[in-house]
Each structure stands twice: as C-alpha cells, then as structure tokens.
Amino acid sequence: MAQTRAALIQFLSAYKSTYPEESLFPADFLKLLTAPACYDRTHLPGHITGSAWIVTPERDFVLLVHHGKLNRWLQPGGHADGDENVLRVALREAEEETGLTNFRIVSSLPFDVDIHPIPERKDFPAHLHYDVRFLIEASREEKIIISEESHDVKWIALSELEHYTHEQSVLRMKAKLLRTD
C-alpha cells in the first residue's frame, strides 16, 4: 500500500506502535513528507530511505549486510533517489546489496519505521535517514553476493543476532517478527 507519498502519509497517520521509541517517529515522518524533495538524498536535514528485513520463510534467519561506511550489521536498504515508491526502493536495494532476486513480499505495508543519524562524511554533512522497512521472505538456497558497499553479507540465525548487533532498531524488528500476539 505505501507505494506513493499519499499512501505513506495515510499509513503513518494511522500507525500505532507498541514500541515506545518507534511510536515517536510517525509525527516526524509526516512533517518531513510535506517537503517536496524529501525523497532526494540531498534533502537536509534528512530524507526518506527504504529497507528490507529479509527473513527465511521459517522466520529463523535474517539476511544482514555488514555496511561498508557505517561498519555495522544492518538490513539492506538505501536512498530513494526521488522514487516515492519505498517498497520498490527496498526491493531494489535488497537486490543490489545481496544479489537475491526471488523475494516474497509479506505485506506491502511497512513492517517498521525508524529515524536514525548518519555521520558526517568528507563530502556530506551529518543527516537523518527516515527509514521505511518492509518484511520480505527469501530462501537461504539462493546465492548471495557481497556488493562494493559492504564488507560482508550473511544469513544470521535470529537466536544469534545479538552477537552481531546491538542496534535497537534491528533488535526491535527481531522482536516484532517473533512476537506471538
């Protein structure tokens, strides 16, 4: 559903999270979405990004990339570069960063939203990523690749995730995936 700006605004206007840190994000997203250029990576102080929380159909492994610039294990994702269809952005980034092409979209609605800081680089100031995340399934049988943007790409058992990352938003997606309510 969140394939247009209007649909994303509609989703965020109604979105309620049981996770306190995530519940704060929709209001800031809605403010950002009033800016015409918010899907462009040059829009400051932040811009929309899309990412994919890729899990096995059995929901026991997640596919993460060891991000080259941030030096952290994260879900694949990246800049919208003007594309307001954030699901398409998430799928494009997942394919580019992992080499996988056979995805099953669990829902066209976002699975998670997050706002996180990106540090200053020599050619660009510190800024915020307003990340829209989608739940995607893929098989561990398909060959993965390591893109030039990453140090590594790996299927990680959810039971081992905390050995790879302490990123609160990544652990929140694990908790959402495993919750039984």
N, C-alpha and C positions, 0 to 999 in steps of 0.2 A: 504493500500500500504506500509506503513512504518513498515513492519514486518521483515525486515533484516537490517543489518548495511548499505549495499549498497543502499537500498531503502530510509532509513532515510537520508543518505548523499545526495541523489538525491532530496528529498523533501526539505531539508534545503538549498541546493544550489540555489533553485528557490524561496524559501519562502520570501514573502514581507508582512510586517505587517503595518497597518496604525496606530498602537500604538507605539509611539516613544521608550518607554522602551523595548518593545518586539523586535523591529526591530534591536536592538543591539545584540541579543542573537545568531542568526544563525552562525555568524562567530566564536564565541567561541565554540559552539557545534561542528562545523566542525573541529576545532583544536583538541578538546577532542577525537573525533571519530577516529583520527589517532592512538590513543593508543590502543594496543591490549586488555588490561584489563579494558577498560573504562566502561564496563557493570558490573564490580565487585564492591561490596560495599567497599572493601579495597583500591580501586584505589584512590589515592590522587594527587592533592588537591580536586578532585571531581569525580563524576560518574553519569551515566545515571540512571534515575528513570522513572517510568511510573505512570500516574494517570488518574482517570476517573471523568469527570464533568458530574454527573448524574442528569438528569432533567426529569420531567414528560413529557409525550407526548404533553401536552398543553403548556409546557415551562413556567409554573408559579411557580414551586417549584424546589429547588435544594437539593440534599441529601449531607449533610456535616457531618464529624466526628469531635468531639472535641478531638484533638490529645493529648494523654497522656503525652508524653515527651515535646512537644512544647507548650502545654496548649493554643491552638488556634483552631478555627473552620477552617477546611480545607477540600478540596476534598479528597476522599480516594486515596491512592497511596503508592508506596514504591519502594524498591530496585529491580533492575533487577536480581541480583544474577547470572550474567552470561548469562541470556536469552536475546538474541538480538531482540526478537520479543516484542517490547514495548507495542503493543496493547494487547498481551496476558498477559504481566505483569500488565497492568492497569486493565484488567478484573479480574485477579487472586486477586489482592489487593482489588478491589471493593467487590468481593465476601467475602474475608476473613474479611474485616473491617465492612461490613454492613449486611452480611447474605443473601443478594439478589442473585438470580441465573438467573432470567429472564431478560436479558438485550437485548436491540436493539441497535446495533452499528449504529450510524447515518452515520458515514464515517470511513473508515479505514485510512484516512489521519488524522494527528494530528489537533486538534482544536486550540491548543495554545502551546507555548513553554516558559519555564521560567528557569532562573538560580537564585537560592536563597541560602543564607547561612544557614548552620545548626550549632548550637553552640556546643562547646566542651562539651563532657561528660567525666566522670571519666575514662572511658575505651577507648575513641576515640577522636582524635583532631577535632577541627572545620574544616568544609569542605563545599563544594558546591554540591547541587543537580541540575543536568541538567535534568529538568523535561519535559517529553513529555506527553501532555494531550490530551485525546480523549473525544469527545462528545458522551454520552451514554444516552439512554432513559430507564426508568423503571417505574413501576406502584407503586403508593403510597399504593396500596392494599396489596402488598406482605409484609410479616412480616420482620422487620429489627431486627438485634441483635447488641449488643454492645460488641465488641471484647475486649480482655485484653489490647490491645494497646490504647484504647480510654476511655474517661470519659463519652461520650455520642455520639449518632448518631441521627440525626434529619432531617426531611424534613422541609426546611425553605422556606417560601414564598419569591420569588425574591424581592418583594416590601419591605421586612423586612430585607434583607441581611445585610445592613449597621448597623443594631442593633447587629449583631453577629460578624462582622469582618470589619477591615479597611485594610486588606491585599490587596495591589494594584493588585496583580496578580489574586486574586479571583474576585475582582470587575471588572477587565478587562474581565474576562470570562463572567460575567453577561452582560456587555456592548456588547460583541460580540454576545451573544445569543439574545439580544433584538434589535440589530441594524436591520434596515429595508432596507439597501442599497443593 
